[in-house]
Amino acid sequence: MILTYSRPDTLGQDLDPEALTLDLSSTGTTCSGSTYDVDGFSWSCTRAPHPGDDRHQGARALPCQDAPVVGLEWEYQYSLGKDTGGDLDEAAPVHSITVTVSFPDRAGGVDLEKIRCAVLDLFWEGDADDVQLVASTAHTREAVAELVDLAQRGQEDFKHQAGYGDYTAADVDAARTRWHAVQQLTAEVTRHIPQS
């Protein structure tokens, strides 16, 4: 996200001579653009819907003024420019940071999703959309391998029993389809787990 205007705190209730012209929605229908990480405040765009125009404004009321003023104006980080039609340039990651967190077994309540969210909070909201993050424990790869081994042994047992005619041809086809799905899922999951 790029800030193009932020009302100075030093003005108090006075008007800012450098302020941008407020483009307030006259219909009550507003743009869905929002930002939450500017000085701890949450801002929503108070302009009418404006597809193709990446300029967002948040209005601010001042007690001593009759009309609201622009409190914040922003654009999203990867906008391709004016009149983009809503298209954004999704930037491919070019930097990588590897952090290993080691802790004793007694440190209960470690939540990978909370760690993931904490890392994403370090980025501007527009940047976070393009951050790729893999969080896993050192035991994840071994756990997946054990589950696959159990599934494979179950598949072999099924084929053995099928050799005695205990299952129909439809049962065998269904089992084959399920095993193929397990193999595909395993390949997809392990692709995202770092080597320990």
Backbone as CSV, one residue per row, in Angstrom:
resi,resn,N_x,N_y,N_z,CA_x,CA_y,CA_z,C_x,C_y,C_z
1,MET,0.843,-1.175,0.000,0.000,0.000,0.000,0.887,1.237,0.000
2,ILE,0.484,2.236,-0.782,1.221,3.496,-0.841,0.330,4.592,-0.289
3,LEU,0.785,5.297,0.739,0.046,6.438,1.281,0.330,7.656,0.417
4,THR,-0.708,8.278,-0.110,-0.528,9.494,-0.897,-0.882,10.732,-0.085
5,TYR,-1.614,10.547,1.026,-1.905,11.669,1.926,-2.316,11.122,3.283
6,SER,-1.802,11.743,4.332,-2.222,11.434,5.692,-2.321,12.758,6.438
7,ARG,-3.502,13.045,6.980,-3.720,14.320,7.665,-2.775,14.426,8.861
8,PRO,-1.986,15.516,8.956,-1.039,15.659,10.079,-1.761,15.772,11.426
9,ASP,-1.261,15.078,12.415,-1.845,15.133,13.761,-1.665,16.511,14.405
10,THR,-0.697,17.262,13.952,-0.372,18.549,14.588,-1.403,19.636,14.292
11,LEU,-2.347,19.372,13.369,-3.315,20.404,12.982,-4.448,20.570,13.978
12,GLY,-4.650,19.590,14.841,-5.777,19.661,15.764,-7.091,19.665,14.995
13,GLN,-7.914,20.712,15.199,-9.198,20.810,14.499,-9.127,21.741,13.286
14,ASP,-7.947,22.297,12.977,-7.796,23.218,11.854,-7.812,22.473,10.518
15,LEU,-8.179,23.210,9.479,-8.126,22.649,8.130,-6.688,22.622,7.642
16,ASP,-6.374,21.640,6.827,-5.037,21.512,6.261,-5.030,22.214,4.902
17,PRO,-4.230,23.268,4.751,-4.198,23.957,3.449,-3.665,23.051,2.327
18,GLU,-2.949,22.006,2.693,-2.408,21.073,1.697,-3.326,19.878,1.469
19,ALA,-4.485,19.863,2.112,-5.385,18.705,2.036,-5.908,18.490,0.626
20,LEU,-6.155,17.247,0.318,-6.742,16.885,-0.967,-8.239,17.170,-0.941
21,THR,-8.836,17.314,-2.101,-10.276,17.530,-2.192,-10.991,16.223,-1.855
22,LEU,-11.947,16.293,-0.957,-12.674,15.103,-0.533,-13.655,14.666,-1.613
23,ASP,-13.558,13.410,-1.999,-14.469,12.820,-2.979,-15.382,11.867,-2.216
24,LEU,-16.392,12.403,-1.582,-17.276,11.630,-0.715,-18.431,11.060,-1.530
25,SER,-18.797,9.809,-1.286,-19.924,9.203,-1.986,-21.205,9.960,-1.669
26,SER,-21.914,10.368,-2.703,-23.158,11.112,-2.491,-24.364,10.176,-2.377
27,THR,-24.173,8.903,-2.736,-25.290,7.953,-2.724,-25.327,7.107,-1.461
28,GLY,-24.261,7.139,-0.685,-24.180,6.282,0.492,-23.546,4.935,0.189
29,THR,-23.438,4.581,-1.095,-22.753,3.346,-1.504,-21.277,3.670,-1.633
30,THR,-20.452,2.933,-0.906,-19.019,3.245,-0.898,-18.191,2.087,-1.435
31,CYS,-16.956,2.421,-1.759,-15.973,1.442,-2.217,-15.668,0.462,-1.089
32,SER,-15.252,-0.739,-1.453,-14.966,-1.748,-0.421,-13.504,-1.732,0.029
33,GLY,-12.692,-0.821,-0.520,-11.286,-0.766,-0.139,-11.119,-0.370,1.319
34,SER,-10.175,-1.009,2.005,-9.944,-0.672,3.406,-8.487,-0.884,3.760
35,THR,-8.087,-0.258,4.819,-6.744,-0.441,5.351,-6.827,-0.344,6.863
36,TYR,-5.956,-1.033,7.564,-6.057,-1.091,9.021,-4.756,-0.787,9.734
37,ASP,-3.694,-0.584,8.989,-2.392,-0.517,9.647,-1.745,0.861,9.561
38,VAL,-2.553,1.912,9.636,-1.995,3.258,9.637,-2.208,3.851,11.024
39,ASP,-1.132,3.920,11.782,-1.188,4.435,13.157,-2.213,3.696,14.004
40,GLY,-2.440,2.445,13.695,-3.359,1.633,14.481,-4.828,1.872,14.182
41,PHE,-5.138,2.711,13.187,-6.525,2.994,12.856,-6.979,2.173,11.661
42,SER,-8.272,1.903,11.620,-8.886,1.224,10.484,-9.566,2.265,9.612
43,TRP,-9.312,2.226,8.317,-9.893,3.172,7.373,-10.648,2.406,6.301
44,SER,-11.803,2.925,5.906,-12.553,2.389,4.777,-12.716,3.503,3.756
45,CYS,-12.632,3.140,2.487,-12.754,4.136,1.430,-14.179,4.677,1.404
46,THR,-14.303,6.016,1.512,-15.619,6.658,1.553,-16.028,7.214,0.189
47,ARG,-15.240,6.911,-0.847,-15.626,7.292,-2.204,-16.705,6.335,-2.709
48,ALA,-17.456,6.782,-3.701,-18.393,5.880,-4.378,-17.562,4.803,-5.083
49,PRO,-18.133,3.631,-5.395,-17.368,2.602,-6.110,-16.672,3.205,-7.333
50,HIS,-15.401,2.855,-7.506,-14.607,3.470,-8.574,-13.731,2.431,-9.262
51,PRO,-14.339,1.461,-9.966,-13.551,0.427,-10.640,-12.567,1.034,-11.640
52,GLY,-11.353,0.514,-11.608,-10.317,1.000,-12.513,-9.531,2.176,-11.972
53,ASP,-9.951,2.743,-10.860,-9.253,3.872,-10.245,-8.771,3.405,-8.872
54,ASP,-7.460,3.342,-8.687,-6.898,2.755,-7.469,-6.723,3.766,-6.336
55,ARG,-7.300,4.970,-6.455,-7.159,5.994,-5.419,-8.288,5.844,-4.409
56,HIS,-7.914,5.581,-3.159,-8.898,5.385,-2.089,-8.753,6.500,-1.059
57,GLN,-9.886,6.948,-0.516,-9.883,8.003,0.492,-10.699,7.580,1.702
58,GLY,-10.221,7.983,2.851,-10.986,7.813,4.075,-11.323,9.190,4.629
59,ALA,-12.609,9.449,4.872,-13.031,10.759,5.380,-12.893,10.811,6.895
60,ARG,-12.689,12.018,7.385,-12.563,12.227,8.827,-13.402,13.443,9.221
61,ALA,-14.239,13.290,10.223,-15.061,14.409,10.704,-14.267,15.211,11.722
62,LEU,-14.397,16.520,11.638,-13.775,17.421,12.610,-14.879,18.157,13.353
63,PRO,-14.849,18.160,14.679,-15.936,18.771,15.466,-16.227,20.229,15.118
64,CYS,-15.192,20.981,14.739,-15.391,22.412,14.491,-15.678,22.736,13.028
65,GLN,-15.805,21.714,12.189,-16.032,21.951,10.762,-17.377,21.361,10.334
66,ASP,-18.013,22.025,9.365,-19.317,21.562,8.892,-19.212,20.296,8.046
67,ALA,-18.160,20.185,7.274,-18.020,19.037,6.360,-16.799,18.212,6.745
68,PRO,-16.849,16.907,6.474,-15.668,16.079,6.754,-14.515,16.438,5.819
69,VAL,-13.342,15.967,6.183,-12.145,16.213,5.381,-11.473,14.882,5.074
70,VAL,-10.497,14.930,4.182,-9.725,13.721,3.880,-8.793,13.449,5.052
71,GLY,-8.918,12.269,5.640,-8.017,11.880,6.709,-6.864,11.051,6.181
72,LEU,-7.151,10.269,5.128,-6.137,9.382,4.564,-6.478,9.117,3.108
73,GLU,-5.440,9.079,2.274,-5.621,8.650,0.883,-4.524,7.645,0.578
74,TRP,-4.877,6.570,-0.095,-3.902,5.516,-0.370,-4.188,4.827,-1.695
75,GLU,-3.167,4.136,-2.174,-3.271,3.248,-3.331,-2.685,1.915,-2.911
76,TYR,-3.038,0.861,-3.616,-2.463,-0.435,-3.281,-1.096,-0.574,-3.939
77,GLN,-0.204,-1.261,-3.237,1.217,-1.324,-3.594,1.480,-1.701,-5.049
78,TYR,0.768,-2.693,-5.547,1.112,-3.216,-6.864,0.133,-2.799,-7.947
79,SER,-0.487,-1.639,-7.785,-1.351,-1.133,-8.852,-0.501,-0.902,-10.096
80,LEU,-1.060,-1.190,-11.264,-0.327,-0.970,-12.503,-0.445,0.482,-12.975
81,GLY,-1.138,1.304,-12.218,-1.296,2.703,-12.604,-2.762,3.059,-12.690
82,LYS,-3.045,4.247,-13.207,-4.425,4.707,-13.291,-5.179,3.922,-14.367
83,ASP,-6.497,3.857,-14.179,-7.376,3.182,-15.130,-6.923,1.749,-15.404
84,THR,-6.666,1.018,-14.338,-6.182,-0.354,-14.489,-7.308,-1.341,-14.716
85,GLY,-8.543,-0.912,-14.535,-9.648,-1.852,-14.669,-9.684,-2.827,-13.515
86,GLY,-9.000,-2.472,-12.423,-8.996,-3.361,-11.271,-7.880,-4.380,-11.292
87,ASP,-7.090,-4.404,-12.348,-5.996,-5.378,-12.426,-4.859,-4.966,-11.509
88,LEU,-4.286,-5.940,-10.842,-3.141,-5.686,-9.972,-1.962,-6.515,-10.446
89,ASP,-0.794,-6.000,-10.257,0.427,-6.712,-10.601,0.810,-7.590,-9.418
90,GLU,0.577,-8.881,-9.524,0.948,-9.784,-8.435,2.424,-10.115,-8.557
91,ALA,3.190,-9.592,-7.641,4.643,-9.720,-7.721,5.104,-11.084,-7.232
92,ALA,5.973,-11.722,-8.000,6.543,-13.003,-7.580,7.566,-12.758,-6.482
93,PRO,7.610,-13.632,-5.468,8.610,-13.450,-4.396,10.038,-13.508,-4.944
94,VAL,10.884,-12.587,-4.495,12.280,-12.567,-4.932,13.242,-12.705,-3.765
95,HIS,12.751,-12.627,-2.546,13.594,-12.767,-1.369,13.025,-13.872,-0.489
96,SER,13.880,-14.514,0.246,13.433,-15.578,1.137,14.192,-15.489,2.449
97,ILE,13.473,-15.651,3.547,14.078,-15.664,4.882,13.682,-16.976,5.533
98,THR,14.642,-17.710,6.057,14.352,-18.961,6.752,14.628,-18.766,8.237
99,VAL,13.614,-19.019,9.037,13.742,-18.898,10.488,13.342,-20.233,11.098
100,THR,14.196,-20.785,11.943,13.880,-22.033,12.629,13.612,-21.723,14.094
101,VAL,12.437,-22.100,14.562,12.072,-21.884,15.963,12.188,-23.217,16.684
102,SER,13.076,-23.300,17.648,13.258,-24.530,18.424,12.789,-24.281,19.851
103,PHE,12.080,-25.245,20.408,11.554,-25.074,21.759,11.402,-26.440,22.416
104,PRO,11.399,-26.483,23.754,11.273,-27.768,24.454,9.849,-28.297,24.376
105,ASP,9.698,-29.595,24.611,8.375,-30.233,24.569,7.394,-29.600,25.547
106,ARG,7.910,-29.070,26.666,7.019,-28.504,27.682,6.342,-27.214,27.220
107,ALA,6.827,-26.625,26.112,6.239,-25.382,25.595,4.973,-25.735,24.821
108,GLY,3.912,-25.991,25.559,2.653,-26.380,24.929,1.938,-25.186,24.327
109,GLY,0.938,-25.477,23.507,0.115,-24.431,22.917,0.751,-23.694,21.756
110,VAL,1.811,-24.263,21.162,2.432,-23.619,20.010,1.518,-23.844,18.805
111,ASP,1.062,-22.766,18.206,0.095,-22.831,17.121,0.741,-22.302,15.844
112,LEU,0.919,-23.176,14.850,1.571,-22.769,13.613,0.804,-21.657,12.907
113,GLU,-0.520,-21.687,12.969,-1.311,-20.660,12.291,-1.081,-19.287,12.928
114,LYS,-0.917,-19.248,14.262,-0.640,-17.972,14.926,0.743,-17.443,14.528
115,ILE,1.706,-18.336,14.399,3.049,-17.931,13.968,2.978,-17.385,12.540
116,ARG,2.240,-18.084,11.687,2.080,-17.662,10.292,1.455,-16.263,10.223
117,CYS,0.388,-16.042,11.002,-0.296,-14.741,11.012,0.614,-13.635,11.548
118,ALA,1.414,-13.971,12.562,2.326,-12.974,13.135,3.353,-12.536,12.095
119,VAL,3.829,-13.472,11.283,4.792,-13.117,10.234,4.125,-12.238,9.184
120,LEU,2.911,-12.576,8.761,2.209,-11.777,7.752,1.926,-10.365,8.241
121,ASP,1.753,-10.202,9.564,1.496,-8.878,10.124,2.692,-7.932,9.958
122,LEU,3.860,-8.474,9.639,5.052,-7.645,9.459,5.051,-6.927,8.111
123,PHE,4.160,-7.324,7.199,4.125,-6.754,5.858,2.938,-5.803,5.717
124,TRP,3.068,-4.827,4.823,1.914,-4.000,4.473,0.853,-4.922,3.912
125,GLU,-0.426,-4.564,4.089,-1.499,-5.455,3.673,-1.454,-5.772,2.182
126,GLY,-1.068,-4.810,1.344,-0.967,-5.088,-0.090,0.172,-6.037,-0.402
127,ASP,1.269,-5.925,0.363,2.409,-6.825,0.167,2.093,-8.233,0.631
128,ALA,1.341,-8.339,1.724,1.074,-9.654,2.314,0.356,-10.579,1.353
129,ASP,-0.405,-10.014,0.413,-1.103,-10.848,-0.572,-0.125,-11.651,-1.429
130,ASP,1.091,-11.155,-1.581,2.072,-11.808,-2.447,3.158,-12.548,-1.669
131,VAL,2.986,-12.676,-0.354,3.970,-13.391,0.467,3.623,-14.870,0.488
132,GLN,4.585,-15.700,0.170,4.396,-17.144,0.273,5.047,-17.600,1.567
133,LEU,4.288,-18.318,2.382,4.770,-18.703,3.701,4.471,-20.169,3.951
134,VAL,5.500,-20.935,4.298,5.339,-22.343,4.637,5.717,-22.511,6.099
135,ALA,4.789,-23.008,6.895,5.061,-23.252,8.312,4.817,-24.728,8.596
136,SER,5.781,-25.380,9.180,5.616,-26.803,9.491,6.529,-27.157,10.654
137,THR,6.263,-28.280,11.281,7.143,-28.754,12.343,8.139,-29.728,11.758
138,ALA,9.203,-29.984,12.488,10.233,-30.905,12.004,9.684,-32.314,11.833
139,HIS,8.594,-32.621,12.522,8.063,-33.979,12.469,7.008,-34.159,11.376
140,THR,6.661,-33.094,10.662,5.575,-33.177,9.693,5.882,-34.161,8.583
141,ARG,7.094,-34.085,8.006,7.448,-34.974,6.895,7.392,-36.440,7.348
142,GLU,7.907,-36.716,8.546,7.886,-38.086,9.051,6.447,-38.555,9.304
143,ALA,5.600,-37.650,9.808,4.210,-38.011,10.079,3.470,-38.328,8.787
144,VAL,3.701,-37.539,7.749,3.059,-37.806,6.455,3.547,-39.142,5.909
145,ALA,4.848,-39.405,6.028,5.391,-40.674,5.534,4.768,-41.865,6.264
146,GLU,4.544,-41.713,7.582,3.929,-42.801,8.347,2.482,-43.039,7.923
147,LEU,1.737,-41.973,7.700,0.357,-42.121,7.236,0.295,-42.786,5.867
148,VAL,1.209,-42.399,4.974,1.245,-43.015,3.648,1.592,-44.493,3.759
149,ASP,2.525,-44.821,4.668,2.892,-46.229,4.864,1.688,-47.044,5.337
150,LEU,0.914,-46.481,6.265,-0.295,-47.167,6.731,-1.289,-47.363,5.594
151,ALA,-1.468,-46.304,4.774,-2.391,-46.403,3.638,-1.914,-47.448,2.641
152,GLN,-0.593,-47.508,2.423,-0.053,-48.482,1.467,-0.243,-49.908,1.973
153,ARG,-0.018,-50.121,3.294,-0.237,-51.458,3.847,-1.703,-51.856,3.757
154,GLY,-2.595,-50.890,3.976,-4.022,-51.165,3.822,-4.366,-51.525,2.394
155,GLN,-3.748,-50.836,1.435,-3.973,-51.137,0.016,-3.485,-52.544,-0.321
156,GLU,-2.318,-52.916,0.212,-1.777,-54.254,-0.058,-2.665,-55.334,0.563
157,ASP,-3.160,-55.086,1.786,-4.073,-56.041,2.428,-5.357,-56.188,1.614
158,PHE,-5.849,-55.072,1.105,-7.072,-55.107,0.293,-6.843,-55.956,-0.966
159,LYS,-5.700,-55.726,-1.631,-5.416,-56.498,-2.855,-5.292,-57.986,-2.540
160,HIS,-4.699,-58.300,-1.383,-4.561,-59.702,-0.983,-5.943,-60.354,-0.810
161,GLN,-6.818,-59.651,-0.086,-8.169,-60.180,0.125,-8.948,-60.253,-1.179
162,ALA,-8.725,-59.258,-2.048,-9.422,-59.262,-3.338,-9.026,-60.480,-4.170
163,GLY,-7.797,-60.970,-3.950,-7.334,-62.171,-4.660,-8.154,-63.400,-4.315
164,TYR,-8.808,-63.409,-3.176,-9.670,-64.522,-2.772,-11.109,-64.343,-3.257
165,GLY,-11.343,-63.253,-3.973,-12.690,-63.016,-4.478,-13.626,-62.401,-3.461
166,ASP,-13.064,-61.795,-2.400,-13.904,-61.198,-1.358,-14.553,-59.876,-1.790
167,TYR,-14.054,-59.282,-2.877,-14.565,-57.989,-3.317,-14.962,-58.048,-4.784
168,THR,-15.904,-57.183,-5.154,-16.357,-57.129,-6.548,-15.363,-56.306,-7.362
169,ALA,-15.526,-56.372,-8.683,-14.669,-55.582,-9.581,-14.862,-54.084,-9.314
170,ALA,-16.095,-53.671,-8.980,-16.369,-52.264,-8.675,-15.638,-51.847,-7.396
171,ASP,-15.592,-52.746,-6.396,-14.863,-52.448,-5.153,-13.373,-52.249,-5.434
172,VAL,-12.821,-53.099,-6.289,-11.397,-53.019,-6.633,-11.104,-51.711,-7.364
173,ASP,-11.984,-51.347,-8.319,-11.788,-50.080,-9.045,-11.860,-48.889,-8.098
174,ALA,-12.809,-48.913,-7.156,-12.957,-47.815,-6.198,-11.724,-47.715,-5.304
175,ALA,-11.192,-48.853,-4.870,-9.992,-48.861,-4.035,-8.798,-48.314,-4.810
176,ARG,-8.694,-48.676,-6.077,-7.602,-48.193,-6.920,-7.684,-46.659,-7.069
177,THR,-8.901,-46.158,-7.248,-9.107,-44.711,-7.377,-8.719,-43.992,-6.085
178,ARG,-9.116,-44.567,-4.939,-8.771,-43.946,-3.660,-7.259,-43.931,-3.441
179,TRP,-6.585,-45.013,-3.786,-5.140,-45.086,-3.609,-4.435,-44.062,-4.501
180,HIS,-4.938,-43.887,-5.719,-4.368,-42.887,-6.626,-4.530,-41.485,-6.020
181,ALA,-5.701,-41.215,-5.414,-5.944,-39.915,-4.783,-4.993,-39.691,-3.604
182,VAL,-4.727,-40.749,-2.813,-3.779,-40.661,-1.698,-2.395,-40.292,-2.212
183,GLN,-1.972,-40.927,-3.301,-0.650,-40.650,-3.852,-0.547,-39.206,-4.343
184,GLN,-1.599,-38.712,-4.989,-1.588,-37.324,-5.473,-1.541,-36.335,-4.311
185,LEU,-2.356,-36.601,-3.280,-2.376,-35.720,-2.117,-1.021,-35.716,-1.414
186,THR,-0.413,-36.881,-1.288,0.893,-36.995,-0.642,1.935,-36.166,-1.380
187,ALA,1.936,-36.271,-2.712,2.905,-35.518,-3.510,2.715,-34.022,-3.319
188,GLU,1.444,-33.578,-3.268,1.156,-32.156,-3.112,1.565,-31.658,-1.724
189,VAL,1.253,-32.444,-0.689,1.562,-32.021,0.679,3.066,-31.979,0.910
190,THR,3.773,-33.035,0.526,5.215,-33.093,0.799,5.989,-32.072,-0.024
191,ARG,5.428,-31.618,-1.122,6.090,-30.592,-1.938,6.244,-29.293,-1.151
192,HIS,5.335,-29.036,-0.212,5.365,-27.796,0.553,6.034,-27.950,1.925
193,ILE,6.525,-29.141,2.251,7.174,-29.347,3.557,8.691,-29.271,3.363
194,PRO,9.357,-28.344,4.040,10.805,-28.252,3.887,11.509,-29.503,4.392
195,GLN,12.641,-29.823,3.754,13.450,-30.944,4.218,14.008,-30.633,5.591
196,SER,13.967,-31.604,6.493,14.503,-31.350,7.832,15.988,-31.623,7.880
